[in-house]
Amino acid sequence: MATSPETIEFILEKLRLPAQAGNHGCFKARAMFGEYALYADDKVVALVCDDQLFVKILPESKELADVCDTGAPYPGAKLHYVVEEDQLSKLEYLPAMLLDISKALPKPKPKKKRK
């Protein structure tokens, strides 16, 4: 089952920081094979698959260990924290955590130009 565009808009709205009134700031989502990758500062910090948010398991996301289950966003993927819809409103620190994950990740490699 593919993720709906409404789900992506809902998640981006919940991640909007107060200083970002009117836009989603540094959070973006890009479609990939019917699902979405969630970016913070141009780095993938989470996936949205089957209308669920899957956050990467890193030291920066350890606060989710006590409140979220783990699961794989697709067969063969590494485990991620599964953030349920009702948790999106309750986890006030989630946007800051995703930004911390982004800071911890290496910069994306530049894409090679096609000839």
N, C-alpha and C positions, 0 to 999 in steps of 0.2 A: 504494500500500500504506500503510495507516494505522499509526501508531506504537502499539505495545502498551503497556498500563498497566505491565507488568513492566519495560519499558525505562525508563519514567519513574521508577519506584521505584529501579531500579538507579542511574540517573544522580543522583538526589537523595541516595542513600546515599553515593555517591562524593564528592559535593560537601559532605557534612556536615563541618563543622569540628570538631576535637577538643573544643572547649568546648561543642559543641552535642549532647552525648551524649543519645540518646533522641529527638531531633527533627531536623528539617531546617533549623531556625533561620530565617534570612531568605530561603532559597530555596524557591520555590513553582513549581508548574507548573499551567497552566490549559489545558484542552482547547479547540481551535479547529479546526473542520472536519476532525476525525479526526487532527489533529496537535496539537502542544503549544507553548505559549510558556513559556519559562523566565524567571521573575522573580527579581530580587534587590532587596530593599527596594522592592517594588512597581513596579519598572521592568523592561521587557523587555530582557534582556541576551543572550539566545540563543533559538534555536528548536530543537525536536526534530521532525524530519520523516523519515519512512521509517526509524525506529529509529536515526537518527544525530543527533549534537549539532552544531549550527551556531552558532558564536560570532560576534558582530558584529565587523567589522574596524574598529578604532579605534586611536588611539595607545596606549591602555591595554592592548590585546591584541597588540601588535607582537611579543611573545616567541613567539607561536604561528606566526609567519611561517616560521621555520626548521624547524618540526617538523610542521606540518599543511598539507594541501592546501587549496585553496579550491574552493568550489562554491556553487551557488544552492540554497537549501532548497526552492524551488518555481519553476516557470517565471515569468520576469519579475522575480524578486527580485534584490536586490543580492547580490554575492558575500559569503560568510561563510567563516570558517575551519571546516573539517570536522574535528572531534575524533573519532577512531576509538575504539572500545570499549576496546581495550588501552591507549590513551593516558590514559584517565580515571584509572587507578591510578598511572601514571607521572608525570603532571603535577601535582606536589604544590602548585604555585602557582596552579592553576586556580581554586579557590574565591576566593582573594584577588583574582585578576585580574577575576573576574566582579563582585566587590564594587567594584573600582576603576572598571569600566565603568559600573556603576550610579551611582556618585558623579559621573561625568563627564556623564551624560545629564541633560537638563532634567527638572524635576518634571512628572509627568503632569498634563494639564489636567483640572480638575474636570468631572465629567459633569453635563450639564444635566438638571434634573428634568423628567420628563414631566408634562404637564398632564392 
